[in-house]
């Protein structure tokens, strides 16, 4: 089971980690949050790059992109 993030992150790994940690704790509980935090810490300590740390995040969360665009933005994207 994964937590779901509805807020659109800006791509900053620290913002993503903060959003993920908050939603994991709220939706899945403290035990899963502690496991997530340990996995992220181990990844960073091993010298992992941005994409590797993001990979750890994606093992725990899904991003719900449906709320990220307004109807006007969706129409503009379809026109392009």
C-alpha angles and dihedrals in degrees: 000000000000134000118242125229116201098174114092110240119215095230095260106134092218091055090048091049091049094049092045094048092049094049094042090053093045098043105029105024140245096292093059090042090055091050090049092049092049091050092049092047092050091049093051093044090053089058097255118174127232094275094050092051089047088053089058090051092051091056088065106032143040122208116227102211095178093093096047098086134050120223090259092054091049091053091050091051091050090051093055 
